[in-house]
């Protein structure tokens, strides 16, 4: 009899979400993290001063407030406060002009003047069906939609946002750039179908559940997930690098929160040759180059209203963003990349102290770019906030190529774990009915390289866990994710009996990993 039902490799948001789901089903779970701390893209720590917390990867979390997994998990009931700035995001333009996406839709429409009515017509129907729209996109486009109106509302809007006529959808540069800056979160060619879907998903959420910042840092989300896992008997091993599947021979099932490159590394020649070739053809997207600053004062934006925004997009006009993001997707480096900036203390004053504040920034660069991004990002901020450089007390940069050393899932600095093309938005990492199940018996992939793709939503892990429950244990109804006080008896499921030599109802015979297992793949 094995000691572990399921071993999960990687403790990013999807690995943790998968483990939460399986532990809630009564399975014995062990997680393995090669780093010294859990979290993957959710890590936070002091960098320059012990009293100032910096987010190392993700900082702002629209999906943690909106996805089905986190709606059911209920972060707020677990002590994780998602704090909302008055302005979800801002987009400065030349001079003292800025486009502002207030959380209040009416205020945004008023700010956009002649484009206010068009903005409302675009966003308001999506807001009325927000849960359905979110669930449709985060389902990986598999299965029937819960809200039948969601695809009818979303499809024509996505097509319009990806067409050559997109510059004509709004009259003013403020409205055009405001939405295009959100589309750039797709980190790829603009415009495109994938970027159109991203623009509408994140764009409407800015006026709904918002673009919140977790109080105390992104690590608080990871800690809440980890606490639930250990409360249900799971074990987490940090500083544990898994180089080969044979190291997990004590587990009946393995979930890998890794990129396809990581799967090839761990599984090696055990994978069927055809599947190996498909994984090797998986496309990675442009990279992210990160800069962290410790500053003495709030960023001196030319428009003071920008200082109320949790996220700021620095990309210039719509035309400039179309050109810049397309060049980056082609692997052409420039000195004026699209940059995202976050001042966490706009919503979370406790993140720093008087005279010492964290500033978080990413630049979109070609995959594998080796440049230190600090000067490039600082110059981009200075263009819209003259005097910013004078406030910098300390700084550090992480190139796109170095980011993969920090997190192996970020191949070449691709924080999305795969190019967000139309095909790879749905068929990732390879075209198959169940994208989470690999050809190796009992081995599954649960990272952002599977549907629905990047962002901190937990859905890739949640859907992969459902595949495990269905295939390995014959369980088709996922367990409750609610906190104990809400879930009652469901929160403490009885352990599923080990069944190495029996076939579970509706499922296949569970397997053991051994050195010969892959020979028959």
C-alpha positions, 0 to 999 in steps of 0.5 A: 500500500502506498503512503500517498494518494496524490503527489503535487509538484509545484506550489504555485496557485494551480498546484495549491488549488489542485491540492485543496480540491483533492484534500477536500475529497479525502485524499492523502496529499503531499506537495513538493516545492523546489524553492524554500517558500511556497507560492510560485507567482504568489510569493512576497517578501522584504527586499530592501527593508524589513518593514516593506513587503514586495510582491515578487511576481503577481501583485494585483488579482482580479481573478482571485475575486472573480474565479469560480474556484476562489468564489467557492474557497472564499478568501475573505472568510479565511482572513485574506482581505482583498483591498480595492483602490478607487481607480482600478487602473489608469493609462497616462497619455502625453502631457497631463492627460490620463484615461481612468477606469474607476471601479464605479462604471458611471464615474468612468463613463463621465470621465470618458466624455463623448465615449462614455455611452459607448463604454457603458454599452460595451461593459454594462451587459457584461457586468450584468452577467459577470459570473457567467462571462468569467465562468465561460472564459475560465472553463477553458471553453469546454462544456456547456456555459452556465449562463447561456447569454454569456457567449452571446454577449461575449462573442460579438464583442471579442470579434469587434475588439480583434478586428482591423476596425478596432480603432474606430470603436471609440472616438477619443484616444482616452477610451481607445488606450484605456481598453487597449492597455488591458488587452496588452495583458495578453502579452502578445500581438495586438489586436488579436482574438485572445487579446480581445477576450482578455480586454473584455474579461479584465475590463468589465471586472474593473467595474465589478469585483475589481482589481484588488490588492491582497492586504499584506501581499500576494503571499497571503493567498498562498498561505490561505490555500496551504493552511486549508491543505494542511488542515485536511491532512496534506503535507508540504515539502519546501526545498524539495526538487523533483528531478524524476518521476521515480522519486514519487513512486510512493504516490498513486497519482502525480500532478505537475504544476509545471510547464511542458518543458518541466514535464519533459524534464521530469518524465523524460523518455517515459512519455510517448515520442509523439506526445514529446514532439507535441510538447516540444512544439508548445509555443512560449510567449514574450517575457516579462522583465521585473523591476522593484523599487524602494521609494521615498514618496508616492509616484509623482504622476503628472495627473494626481488622479493616477495616484489613486489607481492600483495599476498603471499601464504605460504604453502610450496611444493605441497605435503605439501599443499595437506596434510595440506589443507586436514587435515584442511578440516577434522577438524585436527588443525596443527601449520603449516596451509596454510597462505595468506599474503598481503602487500597492500602498494606494490600497494597502498602506501597511505594505510600507512605512513613511518615507519607504514605499514599494513600487512594482513594475513589469516590462514586456520584452522578447522571450529570453531577453537578457537586459537588466530592465531597471533603467528602461522601466525607470525611464518609462515611468519618468516620462509620465511622472517627472522626478520619479528617479529622485525618489528611488532609494533602492532598486533591483532588476530581473531580466526575462532570462533570469526569471526562469531561474526564479521560477522554472515555469516562466520559460524565457520569462514567459509568466503566462506559461505559454503564448496566449494565441487563439489555439493555445488559449483552448488547446494547451499544451496539446490538442486533446479532449482532457488537456490535464491527463498525460499519456502516462497512467496517473500523471496529470498536468495542472499548470497555467500551460493548461486551460484556462491559462495564465492568471491567479484564478486556480482554475487550471488546478481545480479542473485538473483535480476534477479530472483526477477524481473522475478518472482515478476514483470515479468521483464526478461531483467535486467537494465543497471548497467552503470554509469549515463553518460553511461547509459543515461535514463536507469540509472533512471528507472521509479518506478514500481507501487506497485501491492499488489493486482494485478498480474504483467505480467509474474509474480506471485501475490506479497505478504505481510509478516505477521505472518500467511504467513509461515503456508501454506509453 
